[in-house]
């Protein structure tokens, strides 16, 4: 009993802290306060607190249910938000000196993922369910954790590429970035790109083109590195899944939807790397491919589960 | 990292002691030899020298000779690197010889490869959108000609192109084969020459060519040998000849992409072998019965050949399930005994879902289960075996039922006692009117009285659903998996090359790298800061932080 209350407490703490952090980000945007550094520090501290809260949440669930907390969609979403906050922590610790653009992507991702999971949509799934026979294996830990970490990294990288594209084609798209009005009718991606744009406008009012070029270069490099990391995770996850399938179901390649879409994701990101080897296509084209990869990851993660068929039906749910 | 400067027999040539990558070199074949057919440089000097290594595991004591070619400029990377065929035969022979080269050139085109990968991805996506393996009538219904999707997509498209069995259809397999050949062509024409170029040690003799590198810097009042020491401390392999220096690090990063391609080809080959040479079969065996493996296994392709182990007889001793406290099933177990042709028991093992049985190349998996029969005593008579029929199957949730006739069996309106079960641990009984009568567990042996009939549930006999499989391609595929994981990780190592030239008292340094382009200048600056400055007047002071 104590574990479930602890779990509840941790969930609520992490959600509240995340909300505070994003509020701070909004404030820096709206009010353009000059002591941005102080607020930045506190938002970073907020992210650290969130990271520990989510870790505690996962550990509690693990102890309470007796199995690694990755057996259904709710738990994998919590793990995904943990993955995002982990990436944020690592990049924060490694590059203490300067603000990096990565935080613009990871922080809101954590918020929205966490918010979605704890929202009313999935209330049924909060309690930990028992594990089906096929999932009781050591492979579960390795395969699914690689999968979720890979998703976190690849999603970050793809979002950075989308940001790059938006910044490059800003004039063509005519985003409302000049003033600080933006409405939530745009998606989360637009929001983040506007943030980068607004940062660009406020801090570098002169020589816009040069700094925009610098920004796109930086985004490109960050995107490449994060996607490389995510690609390794994705490769390992596909191969571990195949080996596990061979142990459990008799064949390492069953062509069920989840596996097929994982393979499609891998192919698309392999195309991303190939376009980068040829320097003519580098930059915008590879960013296009990475943006496609963003959509494909969501199809692979959620879309297939909505169908609910095939051997991977553990994570399925129906929207009602 | 203790690399020392060790003067060898040839003067002016500092050959340092080696660390891990070196033995690779010493066994390799250095191509640029003046008498080979594909060396077209007009002026080349070959120097043979003897090298002793302390870590020569394979060549203890033997002296390996290496050839170092000094050129005036960096070697060109051109299409001439493709293996030049010997000039022989007549004109027709020449044309035929040219044909593979052109095909190779076409196949190794990068946009083509990218297009193929997109096609494969698109076909796979289509394969998940269209339901696979259904009968033609299903497709007639789903994609009718009167109302085509997107205006043109009807069942004709699906059936003629083989989209109903997408993953074994000629279109898909053809694209995969094309992708495989592109991979091979690309490896041959692009990557192998890159490796040859990267491995060649070339010294740049002119300061201008060094300055043209991606990163270049000038160090006044320094000496090349100090730079060499610093670089060695940082893990580079350093070669000095007179005033010029060449250093590199991370050559494995150049080999790894080839390894990735080869690993993928290995996986594809293993997959092909599996598809054409394996046996598959599944069987549901009630507890207590046997089957022979060869009866159950059927071939999947033309390369399948049965083995001696197919004559083994499998006997199901017991099938049972574990349950959680809530009543849900947690695990399935089957206790199997294997007997060979002479009736001797060769193996006995209990299978469960993630724990298959392996014998003689054949693997048996626990994949399914069923309820075979219910053994009951009716009014003290029996035991009777009532066969259980599946009523609804919903994934892991199954429902079985059986029916016991009571009363007048000749009348047209037969009535009886129904017994339903979800699993092997509790049976629910209903009376003649269909009303709930009670629940009994098979081990309890408690009788239940329904409409005057006394029923005792003696035993619930389950049957185990087993899948059998033999797959010769699995070792190749697993080897490919391991290689792919390893080489993907290694291919992120960056291969950095540094050239330096001593020009009077200044040293001109230039370098380039293929991967971590952003950090390279920072790393170079850090290293160059450590090079001691030679003060003219007195002995050169060396700061304490020389790398080590």
Interface residues (C-beta under 8 A of the other chain):
Chain A: X130 X131 X132 X133 X134 X136 X137 X139 X221 X228 X231 X232 X235 X236 X239 X242 X243 X246 X247 X248 X249 X250 X251 X252 X253 X255 X257 X260 X261 X263 X264 X267 X268 X270 X271 X274 X275 X277 X278 X304 X313
Chain B: X110 X113 X114 X117 X118 X120 X121 X124 X125 X127 X128 X132 X167 X271 X280 X324 X326 X328 X329 X330 X331 X332 X352 X353 X354 X356 X363 X365 X367 X395 X396 X467 X469 X471 X474 X477 X478 X481 X484 X485 X488 X489 X492 X518
